[in-house]
Amino acid sequence: METVEREERDGIITLRDVNKSYKMGENVLHVLKDISLTVKKGEYLAVLGPSGSGKSTLMNIIGCMDVMDSGAYCLDGVEIEKAKEKELTGIRNQKIGFIFQKYHLIPTYNVLQNIVMPLLMRGMTLKEAREASMDTITMLGLAERMEHKPNELSGGQQQRVAIARALVGQPAILLADEPTGALDQESGKEVLKLFQRLNDMGNTIVMITHDLGVARHAGRVVRIVDGELYENESLPDAAG
């Protein structure tokens, strides 16, 4: 009991007995079943699971994009289940850096405009946002690309823009959804090297993936199977 309490205190993410169901006509689909998970500050965690396992729903709850039916969720000291929608909007903007499989860049904006978007949403001017983001832009090798539109970039470059956008606001966690899924093998390797570098710098990363090879790059792997979460060593045979 004392160990659990200490883990919860140390955790930047703490989920306890989280359940989520969806009504499908007359049937109820139980997608998450009593999920408990602690992620420590500075940890690099992969959540591994096949399609339909519940990993996307879990990502949406961690990212405050969906609400749980029951349970408790504490993110960086905030009790999420008690937060109002306006608070959740601020939490998504300030505490979570989202990295998506399909980048979600605005096609009519150039690289700089896409990257500074979270800072503009906080009320910064474009000049202020540019100055605040230049270290990140330079670190990710995008300084020469700032005036380019997304369609002028390779897939790997677009994902680097998406990572830069996630980083500029200095979020509590980086939440990555299949971040290499749309990339060729070489670009995928480069993105995973970048994730390792970011984690070495102290960034907390939660990566959702179906790919065991990708998951192995994380410092810790948990698996989700039919809505239930397992640490890697206690994986049931049914998960493969």
HELIX and SHEET records of a PDB file:
HELIX    1   1 GLU A    2  ASP A   10  1                                   9    
HELIX    2   2 LYS A   55  ILE A   62  1                                   8    
HELIX    3   3 ILE A   80  LYS A   82  5                                   3    
HELIX    4   4 GLU A   85  GLN A   94  1                                  10    
HELIX    5   5 VAL A  111  ILE A  115  1                                   5    
HELIX    6   6 MET A  117  MET A  121  1                                   5    
HELIX    7   7 LEU A  126  MET A  139  1                                  14    
HELIX    8   8 ALA A  143  ARG A  145  5                                   3    
HELIX    9   9 PRO A  150  GLU A  152  5                                   3    
HELIX   10  10 GLY A  155  LEU A  167  1                                  13    
HELIX   11  11 GLN A  185  ASP A  200  1                                  16    
HELIX   12  12 LEU A  212  ALA A  215  1                                   4    
HELIX   13  13 ASN A  232  SER A  234  5                                   3    
HELIX   14  14 ASP A  237  ALA A  239  5                                   3    
SHEET    1   A 4 ASN A  27  LYS A  40  0                                        
SHEET    2   A 4 GLY A  11  MET A  24 -1                                        
SHEET    3   A 4 SER A  70  LEU A  75 -1                                        
SHEET    4   A 4 VAL A  78  GLU A  79 -1                                        
SHEET    1   B 6 ILE A  96  ILE A  99  0                                        
SHEET    2   B 6 ILE A 173  ASP A 177  1                                        
SHEET    3   B 6 ILE A 205  THR A 209  1                                        
SHEET    4   B 6 TYR A  44  LEU A  48  1                                        
SHEET    5   B 6 ARG A 220  VAL A 225  1                                        
SHEET    6   B 6 GLU A 228  GLU A 231 -1                                        
END                                                                             
